[in-house]
Amino acid sequence: MLKRLCLIFSVILIAKCWARDNVVVVKNQLGYCEPLTVDFIATLVTKEARQLIAPDLRATKKHVRFDLYTRKNPNVKQVLRAGDQKGLSESNFNVAWPVRISIHGWNGMTTTCSSAAIKDAYLEIGDFNVILVDYSDYSLDVNYLRVITEVFDIAEQINDFTRFLHDTTNYPFEEMYLIGHSYGCHVAGVAGKLLKPSRYGVIYALDTAGPIHQSIAKDWRLTPDAALYVESIQTDTALFGYRGTDLGHASFFPNWGLGQPHCPNATATEPKFTCDHFGSLYYFTESLRNPYAFGAIRCKNYRNVIEQKCGCPSGSKECPAEVFMGGEPARRKKGVFYLSTTKHRPYGLGAMCRMRPALESTVVRSTNTQRRRRGK
């Protein structure tokens, strides 16, 4: 116990020193945001240390928060609560605007740049009620397995909130979109299943978490029956992402779901080794601004993706797109799809699809680069 505490406090000290010496002010589109850096690791470790010292803290009731952003308050959240009709009526929520609910992943918060990117993209294109779900009471936990066991509690709190919106404003469940990233995709999936017989309209699943979830029961993860339409965008099947096509009705694999050309450090807001994992999120936000940015072609199945055997009907290296990934509003598709992206923004190639060999994942590329340098 003492050794573990010493290790934890050592990591905290190192992380805080690193953060102090590497202060970065990041502006993400319309609003300021927090980069996902070592400072977050310090937060996690500090929380774990406190719970080791005072175990009763772990038994404290955990809450999910709902932060509303609109064009009237693009950078300052308005906190909504299930059952608080006065707070809802005094907020900028407008039943005439579409409701889009974004759910971050493990270790995430609503103040991170990835959450800001989704919020800002929606508010740039129109009037929306953008609700960022903050379940950091659960997600800021070094024990991922513990967070997985809490998925039903998180999902139920989300459903309590959406039922409150529905009952108070008569806004239809079928017109609500849930946008999840990583573990947040499974949270959205479980919420959708628990909502039945009512149904959410759309779930956009951005690089759904893969490790562990591939082998657990379907009731605990995202599947196509979680909403009327589920679209998955998988960009990191080599490390953090889900390997398969049984998440949704349409499964997109930009750059074969492996190394993304703009990585390892395009946004400077997440650790380099997570760049592929967050690629799906930044592609999605671009698709909101330009629904015809990411043209894709159909693959027969997931094995064709693994073996990189999807191809243009003519056999050429470039052909017209058959469908488009992402977008607002969602355009329903069914099947497995491949597309390629560029190295710099804008990432989409538009209505053309180019066949390119897969790149190694960012982690593999970085490791190989370091080995070559040491060999010199």
C-alpha positions in Angstrom: 0.0 0.0 0.0 2.7 2.5 1.0 4.8 1.6 -2.1 1.7 2.1 -4.3 1.0 5.5 -2.8 4.7 6.6 -3.2 4.5 5.6 -6.9 1.3 7.5 -7.4 2.5 10.7 -5.8 5.8 10.4 -7.9 3.8 10.3 -11.1 1.7 13.3 -9.9 4.8 15.3 -9.3 6.3 14.5 -12.6 3.1 15.2 -14.5 2.5 18.5 -12.8 6.1 19.6 -13.5 5.7 18.6 -17.2 2.4 20.5 -17.4 3.9 23.6 -15.8 6.8 23.7 -18.2 4.7 22.9 -21.3 1.8 25.3 -21.0 -0.2 25.4 -24.3 -3.1 27.7 -25.0 -5.3 26.0 -27.5 -8.1 27.6 -29.5 -10.4 25.1 -31.1 -12.5 26.8 -33.7 -15.1 28.9 -31.8 -14.2 28.1 -28.3 -11.3 27.5 -25.9 -10.6 24.0 -24.8 -8.3 21.8 -22.8 -5.7 19.5 -24.6 -5.7 15.9 -23.4 -2.2 15.9 -22.0 -0.2 14.6 -19.0 -2.2 16.9 -16.8 -5.1 14.6 -17.2 -3.0 11.7 -16.1 -2.1 13.7 -13.0 -5.8 14.2 -12.4 -6.5 10.5 -12.7 -3.7 9.5 -10.4 -4.6 12.1 -7.8 -8.1 10.8 -7.7 -6.9 7.2 -7.3 -4.6 8.3 -4.5 -7.4 10.0 -2.6 -9.6 6.9 -2.9 -6.8 4.7 -1.6 -6.3 7.0 1.4 -10.1 7.4 2.0 -11.9 4.4 0.5 -15.3 5.9 1.4 -14.8 8.4 -1.4 -15.3 5.6 -3.9 -18.8 5.0 -2.5 -19.9 8.5 -3.1 -22.8 8.9 -5.6 -21.6 9.6 -9.1 -23.5 11.9 -11.4 -23.7 12.6 -15.1 -23.8 16.3 -16.1 -25.5 17.7 -19.2 -23.9 20.9 -20.6 -26.0 22.8 -23.2 -24.4 25.0 -25.8 -26.2 27.0 -28.5 -25.3 29.9 -30.8 -26.5 32.1 -28.0 -23.9 30.6 -25.6 -21.2 29.0 -27.8 -18.5 28.9 -25.2 -20.2 29.1 -21.8 -22.2 26.0 -20.8 -25.6 26.0 -19.3 -26.0 23.0 -17.0 -29.3 21.1 -17.5 -30.7 18.6 -15.0 -33.3 15.9 -15.4 -36.5 17.1 -13.6 -35.4 20.8 -13.4 -38.1 22.4 -15.6 -37.3 25.9 -14.4 -33.7 25.5 -15.3 -34.7 24.2 -18.8 -37.1 27.0 -19.4 -34.6 29.6 -18.4 -31.9 28.1 -20.6 -31.3 28.7 -24.3 -32.8 25.3 -25.2 -35.1 25.7 -28.2 -37.4 22.9 -29.1 -37.4 24.1 -32.7 -33.7 23.3 -33.0 -32.2 19.8 -33.5 -30.9 18.0 -30.4 -27.4 16.6 -30.7 -25.9 14.8 -27.7 -22.2 14.1 -27.6 -20.7 11.5 -25.3 -16.9 11.5 -24.6 -14.7 8.5 -24.0 -12.8 7.0 -21.1 -10.7 9.7 -19.3 -12.7 12.4 -21.2 -14.4 15.5 -20.1 -16.7 18.0 -21.8 -13.9 20.7 -21.7 -11.5 18.8 -23.8 -10.7 19.9 -27.4 -12.3 16.8 -28.9 -15.7 17.7 -27.2 -15.2 21.3 -28.3 -14.6 20.3 -31.9 -18.0 18.5 -32.1 -19.8 21.4 -30.4 -18.2 24.0 -32.5 -18.8 22.2 -35.8 -22.5 22.0 -35.1 -22.9 25.6 -34.0 -20.9 26.7 -37.1 -23.5 25.2 -39.5 -26.7 26.1 -37.8 -28.9 26.4 -34.8 -28.6 23.3 -32.6 -29.1 22.3 -29.0 -25.7 20.7 -28.5 -25.6 18.8 -25.3 -22.2 17.6 -24.1 -22.5 14.7 -21.7 -20.0 14.8 -18.9 -19.6 11.5 -17.0 -16.2 12.3 -15.7 -17.2 11.1 -12.3 -17.0 7.7 -13.9 -14.6 8.1 -16.8 -11.7 9.7 -14.8 -10.6 6.4 -13.4 -7.4 4.5 -14.0 -9.3 1.2 -13.8 -11.0 0.8 -17.2 -12.7 -2.4 -16.2 -14.4 -0.6 -13.4 -15.7 2.0 -15.8 -17.1 -0.8 -18.1 -19.1 -2.2 -15.2 -20.7 1.2 -14.7 -22.1 1.5 -18.2 -25.7 0.8 -17.3 -25.7 3.4 -14.6 -24.2 6.0 -17.0 -26.7 5.1 -19.7 -29.7 5.2 -17.4 -28.8 8.7 -16.3 -28.6 9.8 -19.9 -32.0 8.2 -20.6 -33.5 9.9 -17.5 -32.4 13.2 -19.0 -33.6 12.5 -22.5 -37.0 11.3 -21.2 -37.2 14.6 -19.2 -36.6 16.5 -22.4 -39.1 14.5 -24.3 -41.8 14.7 -21.6 -41.2 18.4 -21.0 -40.9 19.7 -24.6 -42.4 16.9 -26.6 -39.2 16.7 -28.6 -39.2 13.2 -30.3 -36.6 10.6 -29.4 -36.5 9.7 -33.0 -35.0 13.0 -33.9 -32.3 12.9 -31.2 -28.8 12.0 -32.3 -26.2 10.5 -30.0 -22.5 11.0 -31.0 -20.1 8.8 -29.1 -16.4 8.5 -29.2 -14.5 5.4 -28.1 -16.1 4.0 -24.9 -18.8 6.7 -25.3 -20.1 4.7 -28.3 -20.9 1.8 -26.0 -22.5 4.1 -23.5 -24.7 5.4 -26.4 -25.4 1.9 -27.5 -26.5 0.7 -24.0 -28.6 3.8 -23.6 -30.4 3.1 -26.9 -31.2 -0.4 -25.8 -32.5 0.6 -22.4 -34.7 3.2 -24.0 -36.8 0.7 -25.8 -39.6 0.6 -26.9 -38.7 4.2 -27.7 -35.8 4.6 -30.1 -33.1 7.2 -30.6 -32.9 8.4 -34.2 -29.2 8.1 -34.9 -26.0 7.0 -33.2 -22.7 8.2 -34.8 -20.0 5.9 -33.4 -16.6 7.5 -33.7 -13.8 4.8 -33.4 -15.8 2.6 -31.0 -13.6 1.1 -28.3 -12.4 -2.3 -29.3 -10.2 -4.0 -26.7 -12.3 -6.0 -24.2 -15.6 -5.0 -25.8 -15.0 -7.5 -28.6 -15.4 -10.4 -26.3 -18.2 -9.2 -23.9 -22.0 -9.8 -24.2 -23.8 -7.7 -26.8 -26.0 -6.2 -24.1 -22.9 -4.4 -22.8 -21.9 -2.7 -26.1 -23.1 -1.0 -29.2 -25.0 -3.0 -31.8 -27.2 -1.9 -34.7 -30.4 -2.2 -32.7 -29.4 0.6 -30.4 -31.0 3.2 -32.7 -33.0 3.5 -35.8 -29.7 4.2 -37.6 -26.2 3.5 -36.4 -23.1 4.6 -38.4 -19.6 3.6 -37.2 -16.4 5.3 -38.3 -13.3 3.2 -37.4 -9.9 4.7 -37.7 -7.7 2.8 -35.2 -8.4 -1.0 -35.5 -4.7 -1.6 -34.7 -4.9 -0.4 -31.2 -7.9 1.3 -29.5 -10.7 0.7 -32.0 -13.2 -2.1 -32.6 -12.4 -4.7 -35.2 -15.5 -5.7 -37.0 -18.7 -4.5 -38.8 -21.4 -5.6 -36.3 -21.6 -2.2 -34.6 -24.0 -0.5 -36.9 -25.9 -0.5 -40.2 -23.0 1.2 -42.0 -19.4 0.7 -41.2 -16.7 3.1 -42.6 -13.0 2.4 -42.5 -11.0 5.5 -43.6 -7.6 4.4 -44.8 -8.5 0.8 -44.0 -9.0 1.7 -40.3 -5.2 1.8 -39.8 -2.6 4.6 -39.9 -4.2 7.9 -40.7 -2.1 10.1 -43.0 -2.4 13.3 -40.9 -1.0 11.5 -37.8 0.9 11.4 -35.5 0.3 15.0 -34.4 -2.2 16.9 -36.5 -4.2 18.7 -33.8 -1.6 19.0 -31.0 -4.5 18.4 -28.6 -4.1 14.7 -27.8 -1.2 12.5 -27.2 0.5 11.4 -30.4 -0.2 7.7 -29.9 -4.0 8.4 -29.8 -4.0 10.4 -33.1 -5.5 7.6 -35.2 -8.1 7.0 -32.5 -9.2 10.6 -32.6 -9.0 10.7 -36.4 -12.6 9.6 -36.7 -13.8 12.5 -34.6 -12.1 15.1 -36.6 -13.3 13.5 -39.9 -16.8 13.6 -38.5 -16.6 17.3 -37.6 -15.4 18.0 -41.1 -18.4 16.0 -42.5 -20.7 18.3 -40.6 -19.3 21.3 -42.3 -19.2 19.6 -45.7 -21.5 16.5 -46.0 -19.9 15.6 -49.3 -16.3 15.6 -48.0 -15.8 11.9 -47.6 -16.8 9.9 -50.6 -16.5 6.1 -50.1 -16.9 2.9 -52.0 -18.5 -0.4 -50.9 -16.6 -3.4 -49.7 -18.1 -6.9 -49.7 -17.2 -7.6 -46.1 -14.8 -6.9 -43.3 -12.3 -9.4 -44.6 -12.0 -7.4 -47.7 -11.0 -4.4 -45.5 -8.5 -6.5 -43.6 -6.9 -7.8 -46.8 -7.3 -4.4 -48.6 -9.2 -5.9 -51.4 -11.9 -3.3 -51.8 -11.5 -1.6 -55.1 -13.0 0.6 -57.8 -15.4 -1.2 -60.1 -13.2 -0.3 -63.1 -10.1 -1.6 -61.3 -8.5 1.9 -61.5 -6.9 3.7 -58.6 -9.6 6.4 -58.5 -13.4 6.3 -59.0 -16.6 8.2 -58.2 -17.9 7.7 -54.6 -20.9 5.6 -54.1 -21.9 7.0 -50.7 -20.7 9.8 -48.3 -19.6 9.3 -44.7 -21.1 11.3 -41.8 -22.9 14.5 -42.4 -25.8 16.4 -41.0 -28.6 15.3 -41.2 -27.5 11.7 -41.3 -28.0 9.9 -44.6 -28.8 6.3 -44.0 -26.7 3.7 -45.7 -26.1 0.0 -45.2 -22.9 -2.0 -45.7 -19.1 -1.8 -45.3 -17.2 1.1 -46.9 -13.6 2.2 -47.6 -12.3 5.7 -48.2 -9.0 7.6 -48.1 -8.1 11.0 -46.7 -5.4 13.6 -47.1 -2.5 14.5 -44.9 -3.7 18.0 -44.2 -7.0 19.7 -43.7 -9.4 19.5 -45.3 -9.1 15.8 -44.9 -11.9 14.7 -47.3 -11.3 14.0 -51.0 -14.9 14.9 -51.9 -16.8 12.9 -54.5 -13.8 10.8 -55.6 -12.4 7.7 -53.8 -8.7 6.9 -54.2 -7.3 3.5 -53.6 -4.2 3.6 -51.4 -2.2 1.0 -49.5 -2.6 1.1 -45.8 -0.2 2.9 -43.6 1.1 1.4 -40.4 -0.6 2.7 -37.3 0.9 5.8 -35.6 2.2 3.7 -32.7 4.0 1.3 -35.1 5.3 4.1 -37.3 6.7 6.0 -34.2 8.3 2.8 -32.8 9.9 2.0 -36.1 11.2 5.6 -36.5 12.7 5.4 -33.0 14.4 2.1 -33.8 15.9 3.5 -37.0 17.2 6.5 -35.2 18.8 4.4 -32.5 20.3 2.2 -35.3 22.1 5.3 -36.7 
